[in-house]
Amino acid sequence: DINQNMASEFNQRTITNKEKSQFLQHIIDSMELSHAAPTRLSSMESECLFYYLNGYSAKELARHINIAHRTVESYIARIKDKFQCSTRQELRQKLFPHHGM
């Protein structure tokens, strides 16, 4: 599965923010082809999603990308709302259903 290969590569190397956004948008677009409603993320939402899925807390993420942790919490809440998820694990399952990320 192409998403599994991309997810593995995603976790194994350092990639640029643009590559992160493109990767996440590819995953989202492939979900849309199968069953989900269209979902678009801003570049900041994509960046927050990347680090959030890799285990960063809102405070850690905020320090890493140099914004307020409340802003990160707002981005994460919007992302969860867009994907109709309430937890990090649900987001992982929606984006990577066949990859135990």
Residue pairs with C-beta under 8 A, 6 or more apart in sequence:
1 98
2 30
3 27
3 30
3 96
3 98
3 99
4 96
4 98
4 99
6 23
6 26
6 27
7 27
7 96
7 99
7 101
8 99
10 20
10 23
11 54
11 101
15 23
17 43
17 46
17 47
20 46
20 47
20 50
21 41
21 43
21 46
21 47
24 41
24 46
24 49
24 50
24 95
25 40
25 41
25 46
27 95
27 96
28 36
28 39
28 40
28 41
28 95
31 39
31 94
31 95
32 38
32 39
36 83
36 94
39 82
39 83
41 49
41 79
41 82
44 67
44 75
45 75
45 78
45 79
47 65
48 61
48 65
48 72
48 75
48 76
48 79
49 76
49 79
49 91
51 60
51 61
51 64
51 65
52 61
52 76
52 79
52 88
52 91
53 88
53 91
53 92
53 95
53 101
56 64
58 69
58 72
58 73
58 76
59 69
59 72
61 69
61 72
62 68
62 69
62 71
62 72
65 72
79 91
80 86
80 87
80 90
80 91
83 90
83 91
83 94
83 95
85 91
85 94
92 101
95 101
